[in-house]
């Protein structure tokens, strides 16, 4: 990255995450719930408001990279 440039890590909605993973939104929530219970390595979303959560694009990329090796 060039000096003075800012690296942006966009936040993704459940719809966007589902689209990237090619699964349904309920599956994303199920994967999130299982990871919070200690099953699987799906990234935890970030709560940005009382009823709003987002996933970091970088976390989803890392998840895809880890699981493509398995």
PDB file with SEQRES, HELIX, SHEET and CRYST1 records, atoms N, CA, C and O in Angstrom:
SEQRES   1 A   70  UNK UNK UNK UNK UNK UNK UNK UNK UNK UNK UNK UNK UNK          
SEQRES   2 A   70  UNK UNK UNK UNK UNK UNK UNK UNK UNK UNK UNK UNK UNK          
SEQRES   3 A   70  UNK UNK UNK UNK UNK UNK UNK UNK UNK UNK UNK UNK UNK          
SEQRES   4 A   70  UNK UNK UNK UNK UNK UNK UNK UNK UNK UNK UNK UNK UNK          
SEQRES   5 A   70  UNK UNK UNK UNK UNK UNK UNK UNK UNK UNK UNK UNK UNK          
SEQRES   6 A   70  UNK UNK UNK UNK UNK                                          
HELIX    1 AA1 UNK A   14  UNK A   21  1                                   8    
HELIX    2 AA2 UNK A   25  UNK A   36  1                                  12    
HELIX    3 AA3 UNK A   57  UNK A   69  1                                  13    
SHEET    1 AA1 3 UNK A  11  UNK A  12  0                                        
SHEET    2 AA1 3 UNK A  52  UNK A  56 -1                                        
SHEET    3 AA1 3 UNK A  46  UNK A  49 -1                                        
CRYST1    1.000    1.000    1.000  90.00  90.00  90.00 P 1           1          
ATOM      1  N   UNK A   1       0.851  -1.172   0.000  1.00  0.00           N  
ATOM      2  CA  UNK A   1       0.000   0.000   0.000  1.00  0.00           C  
ATOM      3  C   UNK A   1       0.893   1.230   0.000  1.00  0.00           C  
ATOM      4  O   UNK A   1       1.918   1.253   0.683  1.00  0.00           O  
ATOM      5  N   UNK A   2       0.521   2.238  -0.748  1.00  0.00           N  
ATOM      6  CA  UNK A   2       1.305   3.467  -0.850  1.00  0.00           C  
ATOM      7  C   UNK A   2       1.174   4.296   0.418  1.00  0.00           C  
ATOM      8  O   UNK A   2       0.167   4.239   1.123  1.00  0.00           O  
ATOM      9  N   UNK A   3       2.222   5.068   0.688  1.00  0.00           N  
ATOM     10  CA  UNK A   3       2.201   5.939   1.853  1.00  0.00           C  
ATOM     11  C   UNK A   3       1.073   6.956   1.719  1.00  0.00           C  
ATOM     12  O   UNK A   3       0.855   7.520   0.647  1.00  0.00           O  
ATOM     13  N   UNK A   4       0.367   7.180   2.809  1.00  0.00           N  
ATOM     14  CA  UNK A   4      -0.721   8.141   2.809  1.00  0.00           C  
ATOM     15  C   UNK A   4      -2.061   7.566   2.392  1.00  0.00           C  
ATOM     16  O   UNK A   4      -3.078   8.256   2.468  1.00  0.00           O  
ATOM     17  N   UNK A   5      -2.081   6.305   1.948  1.00  0.00           N  
ATOM     18  CA  UNK A   5      -3.350   5.682   1.546  1.00  0.00           C  
ATOM     19  C   UNK A   5      -3.992   5.025   2.757  1.00  0.00           C  
ATOM     20  O   UNK A   5      -3.299   4.540   3.651  1.00  0.00           O  
ATOM     21  N   UNK A   6      -5.292   5.012   2.781  1.00  0.00           N  
ATOM     22  CA  UNK A   6      -6.046   4.409   3.868  1.00  0.00           C  
ATOM     23  C   UNK A   6      -6.591   3.078   3.389  1.00  0.00           C  
ATOM     24  O   UNK A   6      -7.181   2.988   2.313  1.00  0.00           O  
ATOM     25  N   UNK A   7      -6.392   2.046   4.192  1.00  0.00           N  
ATOM     26  CA  UNK A   7      -6.936   0.734   3.867  1.00  0.00           C  
ATOM     27  C   UNK A   7      -8.347   0.645   4.446  1.00  0.00           C  
ATOM     28  O   UNK A   7      -8.550   0.891   5.635  1.00  0.00           O  
ATOM     29  N   UNK A   8      -9.312   0.296   3.612  1.00  0.00           N  
ATOM     30  CA  UNK A   8     -10.709   0.251   4.024  1.00  0.00           C  
ATOM     31  C   UNK A   8     -11.140  -1.203   4.197  1.00  0.00           C  
ATOM     32  O   UNK A   8     -10.876  -2.050   3.344  1.00  0.00           O  
ATOM     33  N   UNK A   9     -11.800  -1.472   5.308  1.00  0.00           N  
ATOM     34  CA  UNK A   9     -12.355  -2.798   5.565  1.00  0.00           C  
ATOM     35  C   UNK A   9     -13.869  -2.647   5.651  1.00  0.00           C  
ATOM     36  O   UNK A   9     -14.409  -2.376   6.723  1.00  0.00           O  
ATOM     37  N   UNK A  10     -14.549  -2.821   4.531  1.00  0.00           N  
ATOM     38  CA  UNK A  10     -15.996  -2.607   4.534  1.00  0.00           C  
ATOM     39  C   UNK A  10     -16.724  -3.600   5.441  1.00  0.00           C  
ATOM     40  O   UNK A  10     -16.277  -4.725   5.666  1.00  0.00           O  
ATOM     41  N   UNK A  11     -17.828  -3.147   5.934  1.00  0.00           N  
ATOM     42  CA  UNK A  11     -18.693  -3.981   6.751  1.00  0.00           C  
ATOM     43  C   UNK A  11     -19.812  -4.524   5.880  1.00  0.00           C  
ATOM     44  O   UNK A  11     -20.373  -3.807   5.052  1.00  0.00           O  
ATOM     45  N   UNK A  12     -20.130  -5.792   6.074  1.00  0.00           N  
ATOM     46  CA  UNK A  12     -21.100  -6.471   5.219  1.00  0.00           C  
ATOM     47  C   UNK A  12     -22.363  -6.830   5.996  1.00  0.00           C  
ATOM     48  O   UNK A  12     -22.304  -7.200   7.169  1.00  0.00           O  
ATOM     49  N   UNK A  13     -23.494  -6.715   5.329  1.00  0.00           N  
ATOM     50  CA  UNK A  13     -24.771  -7.132   5.908  1.00  0.00           C  
ATOM     51  C   UNK A  13     -24.902  -8.647   5.795  1.00  0.00           C  
ATOM     52  O   UNK A  13     -24.121  -9.298   5.101  1.00  0.00           O  
ATOM     53  N   UNK A  14     -25.888  -9.193   6.478  1.00  0.00           N  
ATOM     54  CA  UNK A  14     -26.130 -10.633   6.398  1.00  0.00           C  
ATOM     55  C   UNK A  14     -26.464 -11.027   4.956  1.00  0.00           C  
ATOM     56  O   UNK A  14     -26.086 -12.111   4.510  1.00  0.00           O  
ATOM     57  N   UNK A  15     -27.159 -10.169   4.234  1.00  0.00           N  
ATOM     58  CA  UNK A  15     -27.494 -10.456   2.845  1.00  0.00           C  
ATOM     59  C   UNK A  15     -26.232 -10.577   1.991  1.00  0.00           C  
ATOM     60  O   UNK A  15     -26.116 -11.473   1.155  1.00  0.00           O  
ATOM     61  N   UNK A  16     -25.293  -9.663   2.216  1.00  0.00           N  
ATOM     62  CA  UNK A  16     -24.054  -9.686   1.453  1.00  0.00           C  
ATOM     63  C   UNK A  16     -23.212 -10.912   1.791  1.00  0.00           C  
ATOM     64  O   UNK A  16     -22.647 -11.546   0.900  1.00  0.00           O  
ATOM     65  N   UNK A  17     -23.130 -11.243   3.078  1.00  0.00           N  
ATOM     66  CA  UNK A  17     -22.364 -12.424   3.493  1.00  0.00           C  
ATOM     67  C   UNK A  17     -22.979 -13.676   2.884  1.00  0.00           C  
ATOM     68  O   UNK A  17     -22.264 -14.534   2.366  1.00  0.00           O  
ATOM     69  N   UNK A  18     -24.286 -13.782   2.943  1.00  0.00           N  
ATOM     70  CA  UNK A  18     -24.970 -14.939   2.366  1.00  0.00           C  
ATOM     71  C   UNK A  18     -24.682 -15.050   0.871  1.00  0.00           C  
ATOM     72  O   UNK A  18     -24.469 -16.149   0.359  1.00  0.00           O  
ATOM     73  N   UNK A  19     -24.675 -13.933   0.184  1.00  0.00           N  
ATOM     74  CA  UNK A  19     -24.406 -13.938  -1.253  1.00  0.00           C  
ATOM     75  C   UNK A  19     -22.982 -14.400  -1.541  1.00  0.00           C  
ATOM     76  O   UNK A  19     -22.765 -15.214  -2.438  1.00  0.00           O  
ATOM     77  N   UNK A  20     -22.012 -13.886  -0.789  1.00  0.00           N  
ATOM     78  CA  UNK A  20     -20.611 -14.276  -0.990  1.00  0.00           C  
ATOM     79  C   UNK A  20     -20.423 -15.772  -0.730  1.00  0.00           C  
ATOM     80  O   UNK A  20     -19.689 -16.445  -1.453  1.00  0.00           O  
ATOM     81  N   UNK A  21     -21.088 -16.286   0.306  1.00  0.00           N  
ATOM     82  CA  UNK A  21     -20.952 -17.705   0.662  1.00  0.00           C  
ATOM     83  C   UNK A  21     -21.870 -18.610  -0.152  1.00  0.00           C  
ATOM     84  O   UNK A  21     -21.761 -19.835  -0.092  1.00  0.00           O  
ATOM     85  N   UNK A  22     -22.774 -17.998  -0.913  1.00  0.00           N  
ATOM     86  CA  UNK A  22     -23.750 -18.736  -1.711  1.00  0.00           C  
ATOM     87  C   UNK A  22     -24.629 -19.634  -0.831  1.00  0.00           C  
ATOM     88  O   UNK A  22     -24.855 -20.805  -1.137  1.00  0.00           O  
ATOM     89  N   UNK A  23     -25.112 -19.055   0.262  1.00  0.00           N  
ATOM     90  CA  UNK A  23     -26.019 -19.732   1.188  1.00  0.00           C  
ATOM     91  C   UNK A  23     -27.151 -18.768   1.524  1.00  0.00           C  
ATOM     92  O   UNK A  23     -27.114 -17.598   1.141  1.00  0.00           O  
ATOM     93  N   UNK A  24     -28.139 -19.257   2.230  1.00  0.00           N  
ATOM     94  CA  UNK A  24     -29.235 -18.408   2.669  1.00  0.00           C  
ATOM     95  C   UNK A  24     -28.870 -17.618   3.914  1.00  0.00           C  
ATOM     96  O   UNK A  24     -27.914 -17.944   4.619  1.00  0.00           O  
ATOM     97  N   UNK A  25     -29.640 -16.582   4.171  1.00  0.00           N  
ATOM     98  CA  UNK A  25     -29.404 -15.747   5.350  1.00  0.00           C  
ATOM     99  C   UNK A  25     -29.549 -16.550   6.643  1.00  0.00           C  
ATOM    100  O   UNK A  25     -28.780 -16.355   7.584  1.00  0.00           O  
ATOM    101  N   UNK A  26     -30.510 -17.429   6.691  1.00  0.00           N  
ATOM    102  CA  UNK A  26     -30.689 -18.253   7.899  1.00  0.00           C  
ATOM    103  C   UNK A  26     -29.471 -19.118   8.150  1.00  0.00           C  
ATOM    104  O   UNK A  26     -29.124 -19.378   9.302  1.00  0.00           O  
ATOM    105  N   UNK A  27     -28.813 -19.571   7.084  1.00  0.00           N  
ATOM    106  CA  UNK A  27     -27.600 -20.371   7.234  1.00  0.00           C  
ATOM    107  C   UNK A  27     -26.478 -19.533   7.834  1.00  0.00           C  
ATOM    108  O   UNK A  27     -25.715 -20.028   8.664  1.00  0.00           O  
ATOM    109  N   UNK A  28     -26.369 -18.277   7.428  1.00  0.00           N  
ATOM    110  CA  UNK A  28     -25.358 -17.385   8.006  1.00  0.00           C  
ATOM    111  C   UNK A  28     -25.598 -17.242   9.506  1.00  0.00           C  
ATOM    112  O   UNK A  28     -24.662 -17.332  10.301  1.00  0.00           O  
ATOM    113  N   UNK A  29     -26.857 -17.020   9.891  1.00  0.00           N  
ATOM    114  CA  UNK A  29     -27.167 -16.883  11.317  1.00  0.00           C  
ATOM    115  C   UNK A  29     -26.893 -18.189  12.059  1.00  0.00           C  
ATOM    116  O   UNK A  29     -26.417 -18.169  13.193  1.00  0.00           O  
ATOM    117  N   UNK A  30     -27.191 -19.314  11.430  1.00  0.00           N  
ATOM    118  CA  UNK A  30     -26.934 -20.619  12.049  1.00  0.00           C  
ATOM    119  C   UNK A  30     -25.426 -20.821  12.242  1.00  0.00           C  
ATOM    120  O   UNK A  30     -24.993 -21.283  13.299  1.00  0.00           O  
ATOM    121  N   UNK A  31     -24.637 -20.482  11.239  1.00  0.00           N  
ATOM    122  CA  UNK A  31     -23.181 -20.609  11.329  1.00  0.00           C  
ATOM    123  C   UNK A  31     -22.631 -19.699  12.430  1.00  0.00           C  
ATOM    124  O   UNK A  31     -21.714 -20.079  13.158  1.00  0.00           O  
ATOM    125  N   UNK A  32     -23.196 -18.502  12.544  1.00  0.00           N  
ATOM    126  CA  UNK A  32     -22.786 -17.556  13.581  1.00  0.00           C  
ATOM    127  C   UNK A  32     -23.102 -18.119  14.960  1.00  0.00           C  
ATOM    128  O   UNK A  32     -22.268 -18.067  15.865  1.00  0.00           O  
ATOM    129  N   UNK A  33     -24.293 -18.649  15.115  1.00  0.00           N  
ATOM    130  CA  UNK A  33     -24.711 -19.213  16.394  1.00  0.00           C  
ATOM    131  C   UNK A  33     -23.842 -20.405  16.791  1.00  0.00           C  
ATOM    132  O   UNK A  33     -23.445 -20.529  17.950  1.00  0.00           O  
ATOM    133  N   UNK A  34     -23.549 -21.273  15.837  1.00  0.00           N  
ATOM    134  CA  UNK A  34     -22.706 -22.434  16.122  1.00  0.00           C  
ATOM    135  C   UNK A  34     -21.299 -22.007  16.515  1.00  0.00           C  
ATOM    136  O   UNK A  34     -20.716 -22.583  17.433  1.00  0.00           O  
ATOM    137  N   UNK A  35     -20.739 -21.002  15.832  1.00  0.00           N  
ATOM    138  CA  UNK A  35     -19.390 -20.522  16.149  1.00  0.00           C  
ATOM    139  C   UNK A  35     -19.352 -19.921  17.549  1.00  0.00           C  
ATOM    140  O   UNK A  35     -18.384 -20.114  18.284  1.00  0.00           O  
ATOM    141  N   UNK A  36     -20.398 -19.196  17.916  1.00  0.00           N  
ATOM    142  CA  UNK A  36     -20.465 -18.614  19.260  1.00  0.00           C  
ATOM    143  C   UNK A  36     -20.566 -19.695  20.324  1.00  0.00           C  
ATOM    144  O   UNK A  36     -20.164 -19.480  21.467  1.00  0.00           O  
ATOM    145  N   UNK A  37     -21.106 -20.867  19.956  1.00  0.00           N  
ATOM    146  CA  UNK A  37     -21.200 -21.997  20.879  1.00  0.00           C  
ATOM    147  C   UNK A  37     -19.928 -22.843  20.869  1.00  0.00           C  
ATOM    148  O   UNK A  37     -19.840 -23.845  21.578  1.00  0.00           O  
ATOM    149  N   UNK A  38     -18.941 -22.437  20.063  1.00  0.00           N  
ATOM    150  CA  UNK A  38     -17.674 -23.147  20.030  1.00  0.00           C  
ATOM    151  C   UNK A  38     -17.561 -24.201  18.948  1.00  0.00           C  
ATOM    152  O   UNK A  38     -16.614 -24.988  18.943  1.00  0.00           O  
ATOM    153  N   UNK A  39     -18.517 -24.226  18.030  1.00  0.00           N  
ATOM    154  CA  UNK A  39     -18.496 -25.203  16.936  1.00  0.00           C  
ATOM    155  C   UNK A  39     -18.231 -24.459  15.633  1.00  0.00           C  
ATOM    156  O   UNK A  39     -19.060 -23.666  15.189  1.00  0.00           O  
ATOM    157  N   UNK A  40     -17.097 -24.708  15.031  1.00  0.00           N  
ATOM    158  CA  UNK A  40     -16.768 -24.052  13.772  1.00  0.00           C  
ATOM    159  C   UNK A  40     -15.957 -22.789  13.987  1.00  0.00           C  
ATOM    160  O   UNK A  40     -15.728 -22.355  15.116  1.00  0.00           O  
ATOM    161  N   UNK A  41     -15.531 -22.216  12.883  1.00  0.00           N  
ATOM    162  CA  UNK A  41     -14.655 -21.046  12.935  1.00  0.00           C  
ATOM    163  C   UNK A  41     -15.231 -19.842  12.188  1.00  0.00           C  
ATOM    164  O   UNK A  41     -14.486 -18.978  11.725  1.00  0.00           O  
ATOM    165  N   UNK A  42     -16.542 -19.791  12.075  1.00  0.00           N  
ATOM    166  CA  UNK A  42     -17.166 -18.680  11.363  1.00  0.00           C  
ATOM    167  C   UNK A  42     -16.939 -17.390  12.145  1.00  0.00           C  
ATOM    168  O   UNK A  42     -17.051 -17.390  13.371  1.00  0.00           O  
ATOM    169  N   UNK A  43     -16.621 -16.287  11.459  1.00  0.00           N  
ATOM    170  CA  UNK A  43     -16.323 -15.036  12.170  1.00  0.00           C  
ATOM    171  C   UNK A  43     -17.540 -14.458  12.886  1.00  0.00           C  
ATOM    172  O   UNK A  43     -18.672 -14.539  12.410  1.00  0.00           O  
ATOM    173  N   UNK A  44     -17.262 -13.875  14.042  1.00  0.00           N  
ATOM    174  CA  UNK A  44     -18.321 -13.221  14.802  1.00  0.00           C  
ATOM    175  C   UNK A  44     -18.619 -11.867  14.166  1.00  0.00           C  
ATOM    176  O   UNK A  44     -17.700 -11.156  13.760  1.00  0.00           O  
ATOM    177  N   UNK A  45     -19.883 -11.511  14.080  1.00  0.00           N  
ATOM    178  CA  UNK A  45     -20.219 -10.186  13.551  1.00  0.00           C  
ATOM    179  C   UNK A  45     -19.919  -9.106  14.590  1.00  0.00           C  
ATOM    180  O   UNK A  45     -19.765  -9.386  15.778  1.00  0.00           O  
ATOM    181  N   UNK A  46     -19.843  -7.889  14.119  1.00  0.00           N  
ATOM    182  CA  UNK A  46     -19.636  -6.723  14.981  1.00  0.00           C  
ATOM    183  C   UNK A  46     -20.976  -6.034  15.170  1.00  0.00           C  
ATOM    184  O   UNK A  46     -21.664  -5.731  14.195  1.00  0.00           O  
ATOM    185  N   UNK A  47     -21.349  -5.785  16.413  1.00  0.00           N  
ATOM    186  CA  UNK A  47     -22.605  -5.070  16.684  1.00  0.00           C  
ATOM    187  C   UNK A  47     -22.328  -3.577  16.573  1.00  0.00           C  
ATOM    188  O   UNK A  47     -21.500  -3.039  17.308  1.00  0.00           O  
ATOM    189  N   UNK A  48     -23.022  -2.906  15.651  1.00  0.00           N  
ATOM    190  CA  UNK A  48     -22.790  -1.473  15.460  1.00  0.00           C  
ATOM    191  C   UNK A  48     -23.959  -0.622  15.960  1.00  0.00           C  
ATOM    192  O   UNK A  48     -23.857   0.603  16.031  1.00  0.00           O  
ATOM    193  N   UNK A  49     -25.061  -1.273  16.303  1.00  0.00           N  
ATOM    194  CA  UNK A  49     -26.212  -0.627  16.928  1.00  0.00           C  
ATOM    195  C   UNK A  49     -27.002  -1.729  17.622  1.00  0.00           C  
ATOM    196  O   UNK A  49     -26.676  -2.907  17.476  1.00  0.00           O  
ATOM    197  N   UNK A  50     -28.022  -1.369  18.363  1.00  0.00           N  
ATOM    198  CA  UNK A  50     -28.735  -2.365  19.160  1.00  0.00           C  
ATOM    199  C   UNK A  50     -29.296  -3.518  18.322  1.00  0.00           C  
ATOM    200  O   UNK A  50     -29.328  -4.660  18.780  1.00  0.00           O  
ATOM    201  N   UNK A  51     -29.731  -3.226  17.116  1.00  0.00           N  
ATOM    202  CA  UNK A  51     -30.292  -4.278  16.259  1.00  0.00           C  
ATOM    203  C   UNK A  51     -29.573  -4.378  14.924  1.00  0.00           C  
ATOM    204  O   UNK A  51     -30.149  -4.836  13.937  1.00  0.00           O  
ATOM    205  N   UNK A  52     -28.321  -3.952  14.893  1.00  0.00           N  
ATOM    206  CA  UNK A  52     -27.570  -3.950  13.640  1.00  0.00           C  
ATOM    207  C   UNK A  52     -26.217  -4.625  13.840  1.00  0.00           C  
ATOM    208  O   UNK A  52     -25.423  -4.219  14.689  1.00  0.00           O  
ATOM    209  N   UNK A  53     -25.975  -5.655  13.047  1.00  0.00           N  
ATOM    210  CA  UNK A  53     -24.677  -6.324  13.081  1.00  0.00           C  
ATOM    211  C   UNK A  53     -24.109  -6.357  11.669  1.00  0.00           C  
ATOM    212  O   UNK A  53     -24.843  -6.368  10.681  1.00  0.00           O  
ATOM    213  N   UNK A  54     -22.801  -6.373  11.603  1.00  0.00           N  
ATOM    214  CA  UNK A  54     -22.108  -6.441  10.319  1.00  0.00           C  
ATOM    215  C   UNK A  54     -20.887  -7.330  10.482  1.00  0.00           C  
ATOM    216  O   UNK A  54     -20.320  -7.445  11.569  1.00  0.00           O  
ATOM    217  N   UNK A  55     -20.494  -7.955   9.379  1.00  0.00           N  
ATOM    218  CA  UNK A  55     -19.276  -8.750   9.334  1.00  0.00           C  
ATOM    219  C   UNK A  55     -18.224  -7.963   8.581  1.00  0.00           C  
ATOM    220  O   UNK A  55     -18.528  -7.294   7.593  1.00  0.00           O  
ATOM    221  N   UNK A  56     -16.983  -8.040   9.046  1.00  0.00           N  
ATOM    222  CA  UNK A  56     -15.891  -7.387   8.333  1.00  0.00           C  
ATOM    223  C   UNK A  56     -15.539  -8.229   7.107  1.00  0.00           C  
ATOM    224  O   UNK A  56     -15.431  -9.452   7.197  1.00  0.00           O  
ATOM    225  N   UNK A  57     -15.362  -7.572   5.967  1.00  0.00           N  
ATOM    226  CA  UNK A  57     -15.011  -8.254   4.720  1.00  0.00           C  
ATOM    227  C   UNK A  57     -13.734  -9.060   4.909  1.00  0.00           C  
ATOM    228  O   UNK A  57     -13.634 -10.184   4.418  1.00  0.00           O  
ATOM    229  N   UNK A  58     -12.768  -8.506   5.608  1.00  0.00           N  
ATOM    230  CA  UNK A  58     -11.504  -9.199   5.844  1.00  0.00           C  
ATOM    231  C   UNK A  58     -11.729 -10.510   6.605  1.00  0.00           C  
ATOM    232  O   UNK A  58     -11.090 -11.517   6.299  1.00  0.00           O  
ATOM    233  N   UNK A  59     -12.625 -10.507   7.590  1.00  0.00           N  
ATOM    234  CA  UNK A  59     -12.919 -11.728   8.349  1.00  0.00           C  
ATOM    235  C   UNK A  59     -13.539 -12.792   7.453  1.00  0.00           C  
ATOM    236  O   UNK A  59     -13.213 -13.973   7.573  1.00  0.00           O  
ATOM    237  N   UNK A  60     -14.429 -12.380   6.559  1.00  0.00           N  
ATOM    238  CA  UNK A  60     -15.063 -13.333   5.642  1.00  0.00           C  
ATOM    239  C   UNK A  60     -14.027 -13.880   4.661  1.00  0.00           C  
ATOM    240  O   UNK A  60     -14.028 -15.075   4.368  1.00  0.00           O  
ATOM    241  N   UNK A  61     -13.148 -13.023   4.154  1.00  0.00           N  
ATOM    242  CA  UNK A  61     -12.079 -13.486   3.258  1.00  0.00           C  
ATOM    243  C   UNK A  61     -11.193 -14.513   3.959  1.00  0.00           C  
ATOM    244  O   UNK A  61     -10.858 -15.546   3.379  1.00  0.00           O  
ATOM    245  N   UNK A  62     -10.814 -14.230   5.204  1.00  0.00           N  
ATOM    246  CA  UNK A  62      -9.972 -15.163   5.960  1.00  0.00           C  
ATOM    247  C   UNK A  62     -10.692 -16.486   6.186  1.00  0.00           C  
ATOM    248  O   UNK A  62     -10.084 -17.552   6.084  1.00  0.00           O  
ATOM    249  N   UNK A  63     -11.984 -16.422   6.491  1.00  0.00           N  
ATOM    250  CA  UNK A  63     -12.783 -17.634   6.684  1.00  0.00           C  
ATOM    251  C   UNK A  63     -12.796 -18.479   5.401  1.00  0.00           C  
ATOM    252  O   UNK A  63     -12.610 -19.695   5.448  1.00  0.00           O  
ATOM    253  N   UNK A  64     -13.015 -17.826   4.270  1.00  0.00           N  
ATOM    254  CA  UNK A  64     -13.033 -18.547   2.993  1.00  0.00           C  
ATOM    255  C   UNK A  64     -11.666 -19.160   2.692  1.00  0.00           C  
ATOM    256  O   UNK A  64     -11.587 -20.293   2.218  1.00  0.00           O  
ATOM    257  N   UNK A  65     -10.607 -18.432   2.958  1.00  0.00           N  
ATOM    258  CA  UNK A  65      -9.253 -18.943   2.702  1.00  0.00           C  
ATOM    259  C   UNK A  65      -8.940 -20.147   3.587  1.00  0.00           C  
ATOM    260  O   UNK A  65      -8.374 -21.134   3.118  1.00  0.00           O  
ATOM    261  N   UNK A  66      -9.309 -20.067   4.872  1.00  0.00           N  
ATOM    262  CA  UNK A  66      -9.073 -21.186   5.780  1.00  0.00           C  
ATOM    263  C   UNK A  66      -9.826 -22.425   5.359  1.00  0.00           C  
ATOM    264  O   UNK A  66      -9.287 -23.531   5.399  1.00  0.00           O  
ATOM    265  N   UNK A  67     -11.076 -22.245   4.952  1.00  0.00           N  
ATOM    266  CA  UNK A  67     -11.908 -23.391   4.622  1.00  0.00           C  
ATOM    267  C   UNK A  67     -11.651 -23.938   3.232  1.00  0.00           C  
ATOM    268  O   UNK A  67     -12.048 -25.064   2.932  1.00  0.00           O  
ATOM    269  N   UNK A  68     -10.997 -23.171   2.381  1.00  0.00           N  
ATOM    270  CA  UNK A  68     -10.663 -23.694   1.053  1.00  0.00           C  
ATOM    271  C   UNK A  68      -9.473 -24.646   1.137  1.00  0.00           C  
ATOM    272  O   UNK A  68      -9.278 -25.482   0.256  1.00  0.00           O  
ATOM    273  N   UNK A  69      -8.679 -24.516   2.199  1.00  0.00           N  
ATOM    274  CA  UNK A  69      -7.522 -25.401   2.389  1.00  0.00           C  
ATOM    275  C   UNK A  69      -7.925 -26.740   2.974  1.00  0.00           C  
ATOM    276  O   UNK A  69      -7.194 -27.721   2.840  1.00  0.00           O  
ATOM    277  N   UNK A  70      -9.080 -26.791   3.621  1.00  0.00           N  
ATOM    278  CA  UNK A  70      -9.519 -28.039   4.295  1.00  0.00           C  
ATOM    279  C   UNK A  70     -10.241 -28.953   3.347  1.00  0.00           C  
ATOM    280  O   UNK A  70     -10.674 -30.035   3.743  1.00  0.00           O  
TER     281      UNK A  70                                                      
END                                                                             
